[in-house]
Amino acid sequence: MRIIDNLKQIPARIYILDLTAAYLFTCAVVMMTMNIPFYDIASISEIPVAEFILLIVSLFITMLILESFLEIKGLPVLISDVFYCLMAVCTKTSDVYFTVSCIAALGVLTYYLLRENLINFEWHISDKMLAALIAAEYVIVGGFTAYACVLRYLSYNSSTFDFGIFAQMYEYMAKTGFMGVSCERNIIDNHLLRHFSPIFYVLLPFYMIFRTPSFLVAIQPMIVLSGVLPLVLICRRHKLSNMATAVLASVFLCFPTLTAACYYDFHENLFLTPVILWLMYFIEYNNPKGIVIFTALTAMIKEDAGLYLCCIGLYLIFYKCRIRLGILMTAFAFTAFFITTSYINTFGDNTLSTQHYSNLIPPGERGMFSALITMALNPAYLMTQLLSADKITFLLQMFLPLMLLPFFNRRLSQQCLMLPFCAVSLITAYPYQFNIDYQYCFGTGALLVYMYVENFSLLKHKKFKRGILIITLFASLMLMLSNNIPKYNIYRDAYQNERYNIELTNEVIDAIDENASITASTFLVPKLYKHEKLYMLDNDCIASDYIMIDKRFREEHEQAEIYYYRIGYTKILEQGYIILLKKPD
């Protein structure tokens, strides 16, 4: 009788919410257990209607009984909605707009539940629990990404750019200490003449222990996501609760671009995320030694890393009113940029590739100065370059996990930290720079997350802060899963289904003398990293000791293959993915 009395006291809207929760949970269970493609209309006939209804009723009754004793209010419908959205996103991956629709539905429900005081639970976690939770998430997300990246390399899906050059470079460094690489420009050269990135030496001692390219692709996500440590310390500086800190750390670890870009092999920009966040941490704590060290480390990542230092300097001048420090950092940024670019332009390649900003350079003109003139004299044209369909998708992936919070500051001067994002990803027409699957967002993403934490700490409304935490947590998780699961499936299947051909290909590569010179197709180059004279098969047709043609892309090299036969090369082996030609004696 007590249960019946309690049920009578439950408001009608709770009945509706619990029924909705039972329905969504049932839909998720059916999707998970029956592996039904919900986006295919023909799949409807496969759903057992009687069992479907029975499960809804059973769950609904269970929730009402729990409601009569525990007063759980809107918690069941929130959990069920999250569960259903996660299942749907994991089923229909790579559809950004579907994922955004799920996030929007979750946002509307969260807003309603908060407005009606239907989710007012308080969760408190201790310092030890916070540390354990963040460490577990770091290991899970980083380990999963690292494993998938290793599978990509082992299954011959990594190419010369951007992995073969670094795999060979680290082997050169291990042998000689010299950042030598031959497959980048098909001449033996110093990579520092292409990009000023002495930061690579930081990993050399560890590479000497784990001497394999698999280590490089595995360590990348672990380094990128290690930025969670300074982020947590920054949260402590802003006196955020352990619960808020845990959620913000989770948002960072699930921030789509930080893991998505790791699948495109290896790049010096991987150091930007943790180094920039450590720099901001030491700026917060006004630690001179830390500021000097991480300012220098930032400049060592790449010649154009001065852009980040310059904008942080402007942020210090105009937002933090730390004029002396801001001027020093800005001056150092310009000095470092001038010295490094002068070095590269004098002894190596022209470092500023204008193809990335060719949309801003008028016909007949050349150089970045022409691009700056265009922006200054024709701002309306600049506005036409800021948005496109691909850039809108990119902006959703970058800002939806942060709920646009980097813009939520009354002082416009904070937007100095947004300038690198605009310069790197918005004004360009180079498609890779506004795509989260590439490395260009490692630095800008770190600054956006920092702005998110800083602005979140300024929020006063308790319900709004709680809603932000709920939505950003699941938005980042859903967008990460929708982007990463397809990649993982591709490389897992490639490695498992092609295991026989992979082993045969490995046999051929292992049998060749490491002192022999080799010209190889791009997807074979990374596995040949031990060869000092290693060249990529392209239009140059270099006369090396061996030619390795990838059978999977034989048509692309048809003319080169004919040329090598014409000058006397003979085919000595065709095994796995490889067609092996040998130079005439």
N, C-alpha and C positions, 0 to 999 in steps of 0.2 A: 504493500500500500504506500510505503514511503516513496518508492520509485515513481509511482503514478502521481503522487502529490508533487514531487519535484518536477516531473515532466510537464505538469499543468502550469507551473510557474515559469517555464522557459518561454521567452518571447517568440512570436511567430517568425521573425526574421532569422532567428537562430535555426529554426526548423528548415528554412529555405537554404541557409548557408550550409548546414550539415548535409542536406540532400544534394546540393551542388558538389560538396566535397566528396560524397560517396560516388556520385556520377563520374567526376574527374578521375578519382582514384581507380575506379573500375576501368575506365578507358585506358589509363596508363598501364594497368595490369594486363589487359587484353593485348595492348600494343607490345608489351615486353615479353609475354609468355608465348604468344602465337606468331610473333615476328610478321605481323600483317602490315604491308605498306599502305598506311592510311591515306596517302596522297593518290592512290589508285582507286577509282570508283568501283572497279570490279571486286575489290577486296571486301566490300560490305557483305556480300553473300557468305563469306567465310566466318563471320562472327556469329557464335551461337547465342541467339536472342534470349532463350530461357535462362541460360547460365548468366548471361549479362545482367538481366533484370534481378535475378536471385542474388547476385553479388552486391548490386546496388542496395537492395533492401537490407541485406545482412549488415553491410557497412553502415547504413543509415541508422539502424536500430542500435548498433554498437556505439556509434558516436553520440546518440541521444542518451544512452545509459551513462556514458562517461561524462557527458554534459551535466547530467543531473547530480553528479557527485563532485566533479572537479571544476566546473564552470570554465571550460576551455574556450568558450565563445568562438572567435573567428580563427583560432589556430588550425583546426582541421582543414578548413577551406584553403587557407594560405599554403599549408604543407601539400595538400592535394594538387593545388594549382602549380606549385613549383615542381612537384614530381611529374605531373603530366607534361608541363612545358619542357622539362629536361629530357624526358623520353621522346617527345616529338622532335626536338632539336637534334638529338642523337640519331634519330631515324632519318630525318630529312636534312642532312648536312649540306654545307656549302651554299645554302640559300640564305643569304644575309637578310633579305627582306622578310622572309618567314620568321627568322630568329627575332628580328626587330618587332614583328607583330606579337610574338609570344611575350617579349619583354614589355610591350605596351599594355597587353592584357594584364600582366602581373602588376604593372604600375597602377593601373586603374583600380584593381582589387585592393592593393595595398593602401592607396589613398582613401578608399571607402572605409576600410577596416580601421585605419587610424583616426579618421574623422569621427567615426561612431564609437571610438574607444573600445573596439572589439579585439585589439591586440595591444595589451598594456602590460605584458609580462616583462620582468626585469631579470636578465641573466648576468650574474657576476662570476668572473673567473679570476683565479689567483695568478700571481706572477709565474709560478711554476707551470700551471696549466697553459698560460699564454705562450710560454717558451716552447712547451711540448707540442702545442697545436701548430704553431708556425713552423717549427722544425719538421713536423710530420708532413705538412702541406708542401714545404720546400722540397723534401725528398721525393714525395709522390709526383708532383708536377715536373720538377727538374729531372727526376729519374725516368719518367715516362717519355719526356721529350728527348732526353739523351739516348734512350734505347731506340726510339724511332729514327733518330738521326744516324745512329750507327748502322741500322738496317739499310738505310738509304745508301750509305757508303758501301757496305758489303755486297749489296745487290747491283752494283755498277750503275747507280743512278746519280752519282755525284760527277760533276764535270770539271774541266780545267778551271773555268771561272764559275764560282769562286771557291774552289777547294784544291784542285790539282796544284795550283801555284803555291798554296800555303803548305800543303803536304810535302812538296819537294823542298820548299824554303826551310822548313823546320829540320829536315834531314840534313840539308847543307849546314844549318846552324849547329846541329849536333856534332857534325864532323869537323867543321872549321871555325865556327863562331861567326861566319860570314852569312849575311842574309841573301844568299845566292839563289837564283831561280832561272831556269832556261826556257820553261814552257810558257812563260808569260808573254814574251815578245819573240820567242824562238831564237834567242841569243842568251848566252850565260851572262847574267847581269845581277846587280844589287837591287833588291826590291825597294830599298830606301830611295832609289832614283825615280821610283814611280809614285810612292806615297811615303811621307815621313812618319813612320810608325815604329820607333824604337821600343814602344810598349810591348812588342812581341817577345822581347827578351825575358819578360817577367815569367812567361810560361816555359822557357827553355829548360830550367832545372827539372821541372815535372815531366817534360817530354823525354828527358834523358832517362827517366825511370820507366815511364810507360811509352816506349818508343814505337808508336804506331799511330797512323792517322785517325784511327778510331778514338784515341784519347782526345784529339783536338775537337772532333765533332761532339763528343760526349761532355767535355768540360765547358763548352760554350754556354749551354743553357744554365749550367750550375753557376757560372760566373755572372751571367746576366741577372739571374734571379737572386743572387747574393745581395743585390741592392735592397732586399727586404730588411736586412739588418740596420743600415743607416736610416731606413724609412721608419722602422719601429722606434729608434732612438729619437727621431724627429717628432714622432707622435708623442713620446714622453715629454719632450721639450715643450710641446703645446698643451700638456696636461690633459690628454685625452684618456678616457677610461680604458681599462684592459679590454673590455668588450669592443669598444670602437676601434682600438688598435688592432685587435684580432681581425676585425672585418676589413679594415683598410689594408692590412697586410695581405689578406686573402684576395682583395681586389687587385693588388699589385701582382701577386703570383699568378693570377688568372687573366691579367691584362693581355688581351689577344696578341698584340704585336710583339710582346716580349718573347713569346714562345713560337709564334708563327714564323718569324724571321730566322729562327735557329734552323729551320728545316732547309733553308737555302744555304747549307754548308757552313762557311766560316768566314769571318771578317773582323778586321781590327775594331770596328764600331761596337763590338760586343763589350768592350771595356767602358764605353761611355755611360751605360746605365748605372753600374755601381759607383764609378769614380765621380760622376756628377752628383749623385745622392750623398756620397761621403763629403764632397766639397760643400754642399748645402748644409750638411749637418755641422761641419766645423765652422761655417759662417754663422749658423744659429747660435753656437756656443762660444763664438768669438775666440776661437783657438788659433793663434797665429801660425804655429808649426803645422797644424793640420791643413790650414788654408794654403800655405806655401807648397806643401808636399802634393796636395791633390790638384792644385792649379798647375803645377809642373807636370803631373801625370796626365792631366787632360790635354795639355799641349803636346805630349808625347804620343797620343793616340793617332792623330792624323793632322796634316797641315791645316785643314779647314776647321779643326776643333776650336780654333780661336774664336769662331763665331759664337760658340756657347759661352766662352769666357767673357767676350765682349758684352753680350746681352745680360749675363749675370752681373757684370760690372755696372751696366746702366740700371739694372734693378736695385743694386746697392745704393747708387747715387740718388735715384729719384723716388724709390719706394721705401727703402730702409734708412735713407738719409745718412748713410755711412760714406760720406763723400770721399774721404782720403783713400779708404780701401777700394771703393768703386773705381776711382781714377787710376790707382795703381794696377788693378786687375785689367782694366780696359787698355791701359798703355802696354802692359805685358802681352795682352792678346794680340794687339797690332804688331808689336815688335816680333813676337814669336811667329806670327803669320808671315811677316815680311822676310824674316831670316830663312824659314823653312821653304817658302815658295821660291825665294831667290836661289837657294841651294838646288832645288829640283829643276828649276828652269835653266840653271846654268849647266848642271852636270847630267840631267836626265830629261824627262818628258815635261811638257807644259802641264802643270798640275791642274789648272782650272779648265776643265773640259767644257767648252761653250755649248756643246751639243745638248747639255742638260737644260740650258736656258735659251736655246735657239729661237723659241717663240717670242723672245723679247728683243732679238737683234734684227734690225731692219736689213733688207737686201743690200748687199754691197758693203755692209759694215762687218766688223769682227771684234771679238773681245768682250769681256764682262763690262767694260766701261760703257759700251754702246747699250747694253741692257739696262744699266743704271740711268742713262740718259732717257731711255724710253719710259722707264717708271716715273722719272721726274717730270717729263714734258707731256706725257699722255696717260694720266692716271685712269682715265675712262677705259683705255685699251687694257691696262693692267687688270681692271675689274673683270673684263671679259675672260681673262685667263684663270681666274681664281676657282671657278666652279665648272664641273662637267659631271656627267652621270657617274663616271668612275670615282671622281673626287667626292661626290656626295656619299657614295658607298663607303669610301675610305673614312670620311668624317664621322659617319655613324659608328664605324668600328673603333675609332679613336676616342670619341667623346661620349658615346652612350654609356660605356662602362663607368664613366666619371660623372654622368648625369649633368654635363655642362658646367660642373662646379668650378673649373678653372676660370670661368668668366664671372663668377659670383663674388665680385669685390668692388666696393665703391670707388676705390682709387685706381684710376686708369693706369697709373705708373707700374702696377704689378704686371701688366701685359707685356712688359719688356721681356719677360720669360717666354712669351708666346712668339716672339719674333723669329727664333730659329725654326719653329714649326712652319711659319708662313714662308720663310725663305727656302727651306728644304723641300717642303711638300706641296705648297699651294701655288706659288707663282711659276713653277716649272711645268713644262709639257713632257718631261721625261717620265714615262709611265711607272717605272720602278720606284720612284721617289714618293708616289702617293699610293703605295700598295703595302699593306702590313706584312706581306710575305717576304719582304726584303729588308735589309739591314739599316735603311735610312732613318728608321723611327726609334732606334735604340736610345739616342740622345734626347730627341724631342719628347719621347714618351716619358723619360725620367723627369723632365721639367714639368710636364703636364701633371704627373702624379704628385709631384711636390706641391704644385699650385692647388691641387685637389685637397691635400692634407691641410695646407695652410688656410684655405678658405673654409673648409669644414670646421676647423677649430674656432672660426669666428661666428658660426651660426649660433643663434640663441634659442630658437624655437625647438623644444624637445621633440615634439611629434614629427616635425620636418626632418630633424637629424635622424630620427629612427627610420623614417621612410627612405631617406637617402641611403642609409646603410643597407636596408633590405634590398632595395632595387639595384644598387650598384653591385652588390655581392653577386646576385643571380644574373644580372646583365653581363658582367665580365665572365662568369662561369659559362653561360650559354654561348656567348660569342666565341670563347676559346674552344669549347667543345665542337661547335659547328665548323670551325676552321681546322682544328687539329685532327679530329677523328678521321676524316677522309685521307689525310696525308699518312697517318699511321697505318690505315688499312691498305693503302697502295704499297707502301714499302714492306709491310709484313707479308702481304700476298706475293710481292715480287721476290722476296727472299725465300719464302717457303715453296712456292710453285716452280721457281727456277733454280732450285738448289743444285740440281744435277749439272746444269750448264754453268753455274757459278763455280762449282768445284773444278770442272774441266778448264775453265778460263784461268782460274788460279794456278792450275798445274802448268799451263803454258808460261804464265808470267814468272812463276818461281823458277822455271828451268832456264831462263835466259841469264847470261852472265851480267852482273850489275855494272861492269865496266863498259858494256856495249852501249852504243848510242841508239836511241829508238825514237821514231816518229809515230805517234799514235792518235787514234780518234779521241775526241774530247772526253768521253765517258770511260775510257781506259786509262787516261793519264793519271788520275789519283792513285791507282794501285801500283803504278810504276815509279813511285816517289823516290826509291833508292837510287835510281839512275841519275848520274850527274848531267849527262847529255841527253835530256828528254825534251822532245819538241812536240807541239800539237800539229796534227795533220790538217793543213789548210791549203791555201793557194800557193804557199811557198814551195811545197814538194822538196823538202830537205833530203839530201842523199845520206841518210844515216845507215847504220849497220842493219837495222831491222825496221820494217814498216808493219804496224799493227792496225788493221782495219776492223772496225766494229761491224760484224755481220748484220746487226739490227738496223744499221744505217748505211748499208753498203751503197745504196743508190746515191747518197749524198757525196760519196767519194769515188764515184765511177770514173770521172775524168782523171783523178789522181792515180787510181789503180792502173788505168790504161797507160798513163805516162811512165809509171815505175816498171811495168812490163816492157815497155818500149826501150828503156835504157838498160835493160838486162837483169832486173830483179826477177827472182823466181819464187813461186809459192811453195813453201816447204811444209806448211801445216794449216789445217782448217779444223779448229776444235773449240767447242763452247761458243763464245761470242766472237772469237778471234780468227781472222784470216792473216796469217803471218807470212810476210815476204822477206827474203834475205838478199842483201847486197851482193852483186857478183864479185867473185874473188879477183 
